[in-house]
Amino acid sequence: MQSITPSTEPDDRLFVIDCDTGIDDALALGYMLARHGDRLVAVTTVFGNVSVAQATINTLDLLAVAGRPDISVHTGAATSLDGAFAGTAHRVHGTNGFGGVALPTSARQPSAESAPAAIVRLAHEYSGRLVIIAVGPPTNLAIALSMDPSIATLIDEVVVMGGAVQHAGNATPVAEANIWHDPEAAQRVFASAMRVRMVPLDATMRQRLTAADAAQLQASSSATARLIGEALDHYLGFYEDVFGLQECALHDPLAVAVAVGDESVLHEARSPITVELANGPSRGATIVDLRRAYHGPVAVEGARNRVVLRTEDDFGSRLVAALLTLP
């Protein structure tokens, strides 16, 4: 398998996390704040795990607990582009998106600037340096592209947590939730001139946290880690039906670790990504050409998209270590 190690070169990239803040989004935000908080320039919110209004509240509250209320939060799309879906995934993330755990209320309000407008502005402000990490439905990105197509050449990279290639879907037998919630938006993003890297279920379902990890966070002196650890009880309960044991997958935090260059990518394909848009059982499926995989790493000529299929094992322990350093 192809092995790609994180760069050791100086890195001046800056990041926006675009999220639908449920439990694994909280893990992702916590990891970013712990490891690269000085390079997180904004957080944008979108419908998905919860309504966009709840995602915004959760984001503001979590940033405040973690000592970073200064990071601006921008409210984004409330529904998919076709208006058919507005959230939520209460069975997975609890009624408030945080496993029913109450976060202390932030005194801050979201920015008056919308999420798509913020993406456009930041793409121009940090031309060539900005990375968007989309860990919810990519609706905000699709809207931003329609507002200003030039951002496709200004954004350094987009990392999308979403899709399923050789793995089963989690929203339908073939579709992953973030893509299935807004297939049209995902297709616009993948078909754009942007460099897009997809981190699908093939990679994220391999990386897990355990009940013992949650207990370690709950026993921590870090208020942020404790709250996330408490929320994990609900998430672990959902995933017990999936895995047959008390472990949960690490979708969003793995995408962040890949985006910032902390996680070694062991197997990656370069191929166009196409989203099935037709109504029917295959809607939202992500189609990647892996036909030449028997000859070695897949690299389709001219393809801008990359698909992470496997990363270094035991990311969970590195995630826990990072979260324990938070306030």
Secondary structure, DSSP 8 states (H G I E B T S, - for coil): ---B----S----EEEEEE--SHHHHHHHHHHHHHHGGGEEEEEE-SSSS-HHHHHHHHHHHHHHTT-TTSEEEE--SS-TTS------HHHH-TTSSTT------S---BSS-HHHHHHHHHHHTTTTEEEEE-S-THHHHHHHHH-TTHHHH-SEEEEE---SSS--SSSSS--HHHHH-HHHHHHHHHSSS-EEEE-HHHHTT-EEEHHHHHHHHTSS-HHHHHHHHHHHHHHHHHHHHHSSSEEE-HHHHHHHHHHT-S-EEEEEE--EEE--SSSTTTT-EEE--TTGGGSS-B-TT---EEEEEE-S-HHHHHHHHHTT--
